[in-house]
């Protein structure tokens, strides 16, 4: 039962990520995965979910630029 629930949650996260990508919405889970792979260092922390969404909104609507860090 728990295995099925875990698999369902994982599938829902993937679906959510795809939908967010299609509509150009910021995807915090994907940001975290990228951040830990490329920017992570001891004592340095990624943006909180709220900070990330505010950053993404600012980049998209005020600056009109690309919404990626690299």
Secondary structure in CASP SS format (residue, H / E / C, confidence):
PFRMAT SS
TARGET T0000
AUTHOR 0000-0000-0000
METHOD secondary structure of the structure
MODEL  1
X C 1.00
X H 1.00
X H 1.00
X H 1.00
X H 1.00
X H 1.00
X H 1.00
X H 1.00
X H 1.00
X H 1.00
X H 1.00
X H 1.00
X H 1.00
X H 1.00
X H 1.00
X H 1.00
X H 1.00
X H 1.00
X H 1.00
X H 1.00
X H 1.00
X H 1.00
X H 1.00
X C 1.00
X C 1.00
X C 1.00
X C 1.00
X H 1.00
X H 1.00
X H 1.00
X H 1.00
X H 1.00
X H 1.00
X H 1.00
X H 1.00
X H 1.00
X H 1.00
X H 1.00
X C 1.00
X C 1.00
X E 1.00
X C 1.00
X C 1.00
X E 1.00
X C 1.00
X C 1.00
X C 1.00
X C 1.00
X H 1.00
X H 1.00
X H 1.00
X H 1.00
X H 1.00
X H 1.00
X H 1.00
X H 1.00
X H 1.00
X H 1.00
X H 1.00
X H 1.00
X H 1.00
X H 1.00
X H 1.00
X C 1.00
X C 1.00
X C 1.00
X C 1.00
X C 1.00
X C 1.00
X C 1.00
END
